Amino acid sequence: MNISRAKQVIKDTVSIYLKKDDNGDYCIPVVRQRPIFMLGAPGIGKTAIMEQVASELGIALVSYSMTHHTRQSALGLPYITKKTFGGEEYSITEYTMSEIIASVYETIEKSGISEGILFLDEINCVSETLGPSMLQFLQYKVFGRHAVPDGWVIVTAGNPPEYNRSVREFDVATLDRLKVINVEPDLKVWREYAYARNIHGAVTGYLDVKKDDFYVMEMSPEGRSYVTARGWEDLSEMLKLCEEDEVTADETLVSQYLRCDRVAKDFSAYYDMYRKYKRDYRIADILAGDPPAGIIGKASAAGFDERLSVLGMLFDAVCADMRNVMEKADLISFVTPVLKAVKAKAADGAGCEETLDILVKASESAVKRLHSLKIAGALSDGDRKKLKGSAALYDDMIRACRDASCENGNGSFTVVSSIYQKKVAQLRAESEKCGRELSSMIAFVREAYKDGNEPVILATKLTSDPWSSRFIAAFGSSDYEGLAKDMELSERGNDLKEKILKLDL
């Protein structure tokens, strides 16, 4: 199965394992909660989906790589203690708590989140001395004499033997204690992830053309050559930073992330062309509704690779602005209930400090939640921005009220409302600008590529990308509706699917 399906299977399994009966007991006893074992090639996103599952379920996540653990670190160290049996005192061996189990308890204590996932990566690379203890752990969730706390689900992962020389194949006794999930690389699924993560347009554009280069594992005279999803994402982040600092990203840099000479060379050449297209087409001018003279003719006459690159650059630029708008909209939606509470308190005749106390508590709550999720390993990028942004906004409002020396609650609300309304006005202005960019992009693509498949591709991107689809749903776009109608998205969805399949997007 692909990584998206694997994520859903894991999420469903964890939810079922954490389900309780009317007495507050877990419906499936610990001994019957088979740990999940994800078996898949390296770099396809196994760790990333665990972070997403924990965040979406609101539970904690503790991750460990088992490659470095010995019997002593996993099971605990022995020490001598005294105990009395039948009136006689004896020296006996006890064991300290496992480092792994201890980290789970520490996470619970620091985060305040009592349920979670213990994710053990490279589980099939454990040392031989630890191997026999794994059977006990997989069935009873016990390392040494210490058990994983109730409410913690075990998920494990590993690579097939062909990718890792340290792998030991599990026997039937071990496999019979696991829910095995085989995960395969899938470019189409990764594209959805790439949209959400704002992966560099050169990466997505290249993979639109060279689909087989998404995941590469091959032997060469120099050794194993490989390209992974992780490598593409890390390269994407590096390219963005290089462009910000005007640092040249050449083949030497690319090859540090794409460990296949052929792919590194091909992508470097494509990236050089990508940057040339960006200069030649003046993307910012097109989105401003003022395309350079002759650029529509140039776009119409271009080859398919160049067309896809230009389309990708236009979409990435607009989508980045859409994401920014929607993140600000999420922040405003998040703080609105607190502002309403301040207004209600002021209307009841409360004093300045009483109304500000609502903002103080809201700020403290946001900071506490941010810290809790971070400690728990379940902090999503969206939650991080929302919680940090709201805490900063509350603090700005509190300072503004105190600087203004507000005499009563109504005065506090007036100051707070003024700051809030400025944020709303800023959001409105940015959403309108983004709407104009969207219109300009659609107009350019429809005119320049009226005889090609690019309008279909654009409509598909706008529909499937999480940020653009949310923006259009929230703010509307008559130009998108027109494009959708022309592409028969509404009435002939199956026909569009056939077109997309033929394009193999």
N, C-alpha and C positions, 0 to 999 in steps of 0.2 A: 504494500500500500504506500501511497505518498505521505509526505510529512503532515499535510493538512488532515488527512483521514486519521493518521496516527494520533495527532493532537486530540481529535474529538473522541477517539476510543479511550485515551488516557483520562480525559476530562470526565467522560461518562463513568469510567471505572472508579475513579477517585470519589466522585459524587455518591455512587452506590455504596462504596466501602464506608463512607462517612455518614450514611443514613442511619438514623436511630429509631428504635421502636417507642411505644408509649411509655415505657419505663426509663427511657433515656439511655438504654444500652444500644450498642452498635448491632444492627440487624445481622451482619455477617461477622462471626467471631474472628478474632485475630488469626487463629490457626487456619482459617479457611480463606483469608485474604491473600490470595496469591499475588506476589510481587509481579509487576510488569517488567518484561525484558525487551527493550528495543534493540533490535539487531540491524545495524545498517552501516554503510560506508562512512568514513570520517568526513566531517565538515558539512553535513547535509542539514544541520540545524536541530539536532536532538536536544542539546542543552537549552537552546533558545525557546523551544516549545514548552519546556518545563517551567520557565520563567513566566510565559504567557498563561499557562494553565493555573499556576499559583495565583497570579494577579487577578485573573478572571473569576476564580472561585473565592478570592479573599482569604486565602490561607497562606501559611508560611512555606518557605522552601529552604532546605539545607542541602548543599551539593558537596559531594566528595568524589575525588578520583581515587580509585582503588589501586592504581598502579604502584604507589609508593608505600602502601600499608603493609606492615608485617603482622605476624600473629600478635606481637606484643602491643603495637599501637592500636590494633582493631579490638583486641579482647581485653586489654588492660595489663598492667604490670603486676607481678606477684609480690606480696609482702607477707611477713610473718606476724601473726597475732596470737593471743592466748585465749583459749576457751575451756570451760569446765564441763566435763561429761562424767556422770556417775560419781561425782565428788572428786574426780581427778582433773588436774589442769594439764592441758596439752598445748603444744605449739602447732598451729595449723597454717596453711597457706590460704590467703585471701587474694583477691584481685582488685586493683583500682578500676574505676569506671572507664570503659572504652572512650577513647578520644571522640569517636563518631557519636556515640550516645550522649556524651557530655555536651557536645555542640548543639544537639537538639534541645536539651534542657535549657541551655544558655539562651538560645533563640526564643524559647517560650517565655523565659523570665524577662528578657530585655524588650521583646516586642509586645508582650501581652496577648499574643495570638496562640491559642492552645492546640490548634489542628494544623496539619501541614503535610508536606511531602519530603521524604528523605530520598534524595536522588543520588545513587551510586553509579558513577560512570566507570567505564572500562572494567566492569565486573568480571569479565572472563579473562582478565589479566592478573588476577590475584596470585600472590605467591603460593607455592606448593604447601608451605606450612599452614597457611590460612584456609586452604581449600576444604578440608574436612569440616571446619567450623561453619562454613557457608551454608551447608545443608540445614543445620540447626537454625541459623539466622533466617534463611529464606522461608522456613515453615513457621517458626515460633517468634521471629523478630527479636531474637536475643543474641547479644554478643557477650560471651563469657557468662557472667551471672546477672547482667543488666539488660533489661528489655527496652525496646523503643517505646516511648510513651503511647498510651492509647490515643487514637485520633490521628496517628501519623501513618501514612501510606507509603510503602516502599516501591519506588520505581528505579529500575536499573537500565543500563545501556552498555553496549559493546560493539566492537567492529568484527566483521567476519575474518576468519584466519588469513584470507588472501591479502588483507590490508594491514595486518599487524602480526609480526613474527612472535610477539609475546603472548598471543591468544592461546588459551587452552580450551579445546572443545568440551562443552558440558556433556556429562553422561546422562542417561535416561533418568536416573534418580534425581538429578538436579533440575533437568528440564521439566519433570513432572510436578515441580513445585512452583513453576513460573507460568505467567501468561505471555507467550512469545509473540512479538510483533515484528515482522520484517518490513523495514522501511527502505524505499528506493528514491533516488534523486528524481525530481519532477520539475522541469523548467516552468511549466504553466502555473503550478502552485506557487513556485518561488516568485514569479512575477507579481502575484497578489501581495506577497510579503514585501517585495521590492517597492511597490507603490506606497505601501503604508510607511516604510522606512525611508522613503525619499532617496533611494539609491541613485547614484550619479547617472545622468542621461546617456553618457558614453557607454556605460556598462550595459544598460538595458537595450540601447540601440544596437550595440555590437551583437548581443545575444539574440536580438530579433533576426539578425542576418546569419549568424553562426551558432545555430541552436546546439549543435553537437559539441561545442566547446564549453558548454555550461558545466559539465562534470566530466573530467578526464582522468583515467587511471591506466597508464600504459608503461611498458618497459622499454628502455632505450639502452644503447651501449654504455651510457654514463650512469645508468641506474633507473629507478622508478621516476616517471614524470607524472605530475598530478595537478589538477585544477579542481577546486571545490567551491561550494556555495559560500563557505566562510571566507575563502580567498577573495571572491568577487566583492563581498560586502566590505571587507577590510580595505581592499583597493579603492573602493568607492569613497570611503571616508578620507583616505590619504589624498586622492585626487582633488577633493573639495578643498582641503587645507592647503595643498600646493597652489591651487588657483587663487585662493585668498591672499597668500603670501608671495604670489608671482614666482614660485619655484618651478623649475622645469621638471616635468614628470616624463622621464625617458624610459627606454626599454630596460635599462638597468634597474630602475625603481619598480617597474611593472613586474619584472621577473622575480622580484622578492615575494610577490603575492601569488602570481600565476606560475607555478613551478613546472611549466612545460614550455620549452624553448619555442616551439611552433606557435602556440597560443599567445605567448608573451609578445612575440614578434608581430603576429597578425593584429593583436589588440593595440599595440603601440602605433602601428601604421594607421589603424582606424582612428585612434584618439587624435593623432595629428590632423587627419582629415576633418574630424569632428570639430576641432577648434578652428580650423580654417573656415568651415561652413558657418560657424558661429560669428566669425568676423565678417564674412562676405554677405551673409543674409541680414545682419543687423536685427537680431531677434527683438530687441527692446523697441525698435522703431515700428516693426510689424505689429507688436502688441499695443503700441500707442496709437494704432490706426493710421500710421504714416509710413507705409512700406517704401523702401528705396525705389527709385525709378528703374524699371526693367527687371525687378526682382521676381515678379510674377511669371514673366516669360522664362527667366532662368530656372525657376522652380518647376515649371511645366515641362521643360526640356530635359530635366535632370534624370539620372538613372534611378532605379528602385532603391539602392542603398542610400543614395544621397537624399532621396525623398523621405525615407524612414528616419534618417538622422535629423533632418530639419523638423519633421513632425514631432520627433521626440524632444528636441530642444524647445520648441514652442510649448508643448504640453508640460514639460518639466517646469518651465518658468511660471506658467499660469498655475499649475498645481501647487507649487511652493507658496504662492500668494494665497491660494485657497486654504491651504493648511494653516497658514498664519492667521487668517480670518476666523477659521473654525475653532482654533485653539483659544482665540480671544473671546469668541462667542461662548465657548464652554466655561471660560473663567467668569464671564458676566452672569451666566446662568447659575453658576455655583455660588456666587456671592449674593445674588438677588434675595433669597429667603432671609439672609442675615440683615440686609438693608430694610426689608419689610418689618422685621422684628424691631429694629431701631425706631422706625416710623411709628409703629404701634405703641412702643414704650413712651415715646415723646408725646403722642396724642393722649396718653393716660395721665399726663402731667408730671412725668418723672423728671428728675434733675439731670444735669449734664453728665455727671459721673455715672449715674445709673444707666443712662443710654449707652455711654461709652463702654461700660462693663460688658455689654453684649459683644462689642467689637473685640475687646481684649480677650474674652473667652473664645471667640471664634478664631482669632489669630493663634492662640495657644493650642486649640484643638487641631488646627491645620498643621502646625509644626509637630505636634505629638503624633498625628497620623502619618506624616511624612517620615518621621524617625522610625515609627513602628514598622511601616511597610519596607523601609530600607533595611532595617535589621532583619526582618523576616524574609528578605530576598524576593519580595513580591511587589516591588515598586515599578509600575509601568512608566513609560516616558510621559504618557498623558497625565497620569496622576501626579507625577513629579512636577510638571509645569503648572498644573492646576493648583496644587497645594502650596507650592512656593509662591506662585503669583498671587493667590488669595491672601496669604499671610502678609506679603509685602503691601498689598493694597489696604488691608485692614490697618496695618501700622501707619501707613501714610494718612489715612483718615483720622486716626487717633491723634497723631501729631498736629494735623491741620486744625482740629477742633481745639486742642489745648493752646496752640499758637494764637488762635482767634479769641481765646478767653471766653468761650461760650458760657452764657449765664444760665441756660436751661436746656432741657431736652430738645425743644423745638429748634433752638439755635444750633445744637449739635447736628440734628438731622439735616438742617439747611446746608451746613458745610459738607457733610457726608454725601448728601444728594448731589451737590455741585460736582464733586469729584467723580461720582458714579456716572452722572450725565455726560461728563467729558469723555469717559471711557466708551459710553454708548455712541456718542457722536463720532469718536475716532473709529469705532467698529463700523458704523454706517458708511463713513467716507471710504474706508479701505475696502469694504464689500462692494461699493459702487465702482471703485477703481478696478477691482478684480472682475466685476461683471463686464466692464468695458473691454478688459483684456480678453476675456472669454469670447466676447462678440467679435473682436478683431481677429482672434485666432481662427474662429469658425469661418468667418468671411474669407480670410486668406486661403485656407485649405479648400474651401468650396470652389473658389475661383481658380486657384493655381492647379488643383488636382481634380477638376470636374470630370475628367475622363478616366480617372484612376480609382484605385481601391482605398486611397488615403482617407476620404471622408468616412468610410465604413470603419476603418481602424480608429480614427479619432472618436467617433461615436461610441465605439466599444470601450476605448480607454476611459472616456468620461463617465460611462455607465458603471464600469467595474472598479475604478479607483475609489477607495473609501472617502478620500477628502473631496474630490470633485463631485461625487454623487451626493455627499452630505451638503456641500455648498449649494448645489443646484436645488436640492430639496428645501433648503432653508431660505434661499434668496430668490429662487426662480431664474429662468433664462429662456426668453422667447426664442433666442437664436438656437439654443440647444433643442428646444421643442421642434423647431423647424428642421433642424438637422436630423433629429430622430424620426420625424415624419417622412422626410425624404429617403431616409435609410430603411423606412418601414419597420422601425423598432417596435412600434406599438401594435401594429396589426399583423405583421408577418415576421414574428420573432424567429420562427423556424427557418425561414429563408435566410435571415441574417446569420443564424448559427451555421448554416451550410456555407455561406460565403466565408465566414471566419475559419471554419474547418479547412476550406480549400486554401486559405491564406496561411494556415498553420501558425497562427499568431502565438 
